[in-house]
């Protein structure tokens, strides 16, 4: 396994649209393991998308299970994810590995229905709400060449400098 380099804004590659995975090969499985190792190397991180490490395929990982106050499906490998329905709207603050110094207020759907494959090509459907739905929508945006910066509710006061906590 290997740690992958995360692209940092304003890297133009973060605007690139990712292509669907067509073949569920050993290469995809190895990449998912490397992506997970990279993801796990950032404490507090809840998701990562393949384009954030320079691979422009529709692959995201999400895991909010360390936040037990939020209902969740555990660790998710979502390949070729597609939101088939959404409901409601919710305003929340988001951060991103590719925009490490800032957080911003973004409006997202409160709940979504999602179809995706796992690394073996098996199709799954999920119903998600709250924080997990927000995290998945954030990661899917990466597949479409979007950052949370593109969705800020206001250019005036929605972006905040991230505060570093000393230990």
C-alpha positions in Angstrom: 0.0 0.0 0.0 1.1 3.6 -0.6 0.2 7.1 0.6 -0.9 9.2 -2.4 -0.2 12.9 -2.8 -3.3 15.1 -2.4 -3.8 17.8 -4.9 -4.3 21.2 -3.3 -6.4 24.1 -4.6 -5.8 26.0 -6.9 -4.4 23.0 -8.8 -6.3 23.1 -12.1 -6.7 19.3 -12.2 -9.3 19.6 -9.4 -11.6 21.0 -12.0 -11.3 17.9 -14.2 -14.4 15.7 -14.7 -13.8 12.0 -13.8 -14.7 9.1 -16.1 -16.8 6.1 -15.0 -14.9 2.9 -14.0 -15.5 0.3 -16.7 -13.5 -2.6 -15.4 -13.3 -3.8 -11.8 -9.8 -5.1 -12.0 -7.1 -5.8 -9.4 -5.7 -2.4 -10.3 -8.9 -0.8 -9.0 -8.8 -2.9 -5.8 -5.2 -1.9 -5.2 -6.0 1.8 -5.9 -8.9 1.6 -3.4 -6.6 0.2 -0.7 -4.0 3.0 -1.4 -6.8 5.6 -1.4 -8.0 4.3 1.9 -4.5 4.4 3.4 -4.2 8.0 2.3 -7.7 8.8 3.7 -6.9 7.2 7.1 -3.6 9.2 7.3 -5.7 12.4 7.9 -7.3 12.2 11.4 -10.8 13.5 11.3 -11.2 13.1 7.6 -14.6 11.7 6.5 -14.1 11.2 2.8 -11.8 11.3 -0.2 -12.3 11.2 -3.9 -10.0 9.7 -6.6 -9.5 13.0 -8.4 -8.0 14.5 -5.2 -5.0 12.3 -5.7 -4.9 12.8 -9.5 -6.8 9.7 -10.7 -9.8 10.8 -12.7 -12.2 7.9 -12.2 -15.5 8.0 -10.4 -14.3 6.5 -7.0 -15.0 7.9 -3.6 -14.5 6.7 0.0 -16.7 7.9 2.9 -16.6 6.9 6.5 -18.3 8.9 9.3 -18.5 5.9 11.7 -16.1 7.5 14.2 -18.8 10.1 14.8 -21.4 7.7 16.4 -23.9 10.5 16.9 -24.6 10.4 13.2 -26.5 7.5 11.6 -24.2 5.9 8.9 -23.4 2.9 6.8 -19.8 2.5 8.1 -16.9 2.6 5.7 -18.1 2.9 2.1 -16.4 2.4 -1.2 -18.6 4.1 -3.8 -17.6 3.5 -7.5 -19.6 5.2 -10.2 -22.0 6.7 -7.6 -25.2 8.3 -8.8 -27.7 10.2 -6.6 -31.1 9.1 -7.9 -33.2 11.2 -5.6 -32.8 14.0 -3.0 -35.0 15.7 -0.5 -34.9 18.9 1.6 -32.0 21.3 2.1 -29.6 21.9 4.9 -26.9 24.5 5.5 -23.6 23.2 7.0 -19.9 24.0 7.3 -17.6 21.9 5.2 -13.8 21.5 4.9 -11.7 19.6 2.4 -8.3 17.9 2.1 -7.7 19.9 -1.1 -8.6 23.2 0.6 -6.8 22.6 3.9 -6.8 26.2 5.2 -10.5 27.0 4.9 -14.0 25.9 5.7 -17.2 27.2 4.2 -21.0 27.2 4.5 -22.6 25.1 1.8 -26.3 24.1 1.2 -26.8 20.4 0.4 -29.8 18.0 0.2 -30.9 16.7 3.7 -31.3 13.2 2.4 -30.4 11.3 -0.7 -30.8 7.9 -2.4 -27.6 6.7 -3.9 -26.7 3.8 -6.3 -23.0 2.8 -6.5 -20.8 -0.3 -7.0 -18.2 -1.5 -4.6 -14.6 -2.4 -5.6 -15.9 -5.9 -6.8 -18.4 -4.3 -9.1 -21.4 -5.3 -6.9 -24.2 -2.8 -7.1 -25.7 -1.3 -3.9 -28.4 1.2 -3.1 -28.2 3.4 0.0 -30.6 5.8 1.6 -28.6 8.5 3.5 -29.4 11.6 5.5 -27.8 14.3 7.6 -24.0 14.3 7.9 -23.4 11.1 5.9 -25.5 12.5 3.0 -23.5 15.8 3.1 -20.2 13.9 3.0 -21.2 11.8 0.1 -22.5 14.8 -1.9 -19.2 16.7 -1.2 -17.2 13.7 -2.5 -19.3 13.3 -5.6 -18.8 17.0 -6.4 -15.0 16.1 -6.7 -15.9 13.6 -9.5 -17.6 16.5 -11.4 -14.7 18.9 -11.0 -16.3 20.9 -8.2 -15.0 22.0 -4.8 -17.1 23.2 -1.8 -15.7 26.7 -2.8 -18.0 26.5 -5.9 -21.1 26.1 -3.7 -20.5 28.7 -1.0 -23.9 30.2 0.0 -22.4 33.7 0.1 -19.1 35.1 -1.1 -19.2 37.6 1.7 -19.1 35.6 4.9 -19.4 31.9 4.1 -15.7 31.2 4.0 -13.6 31.0 7.2 -10.0 30.4 7.9 -9.5 27.1 9.6 -8.5 27.4 13.2 -5.6 25.1 14.3 -6.0 23.6 17.7 -2.7 23.1 19.6 -2.2 20.0 21.6 
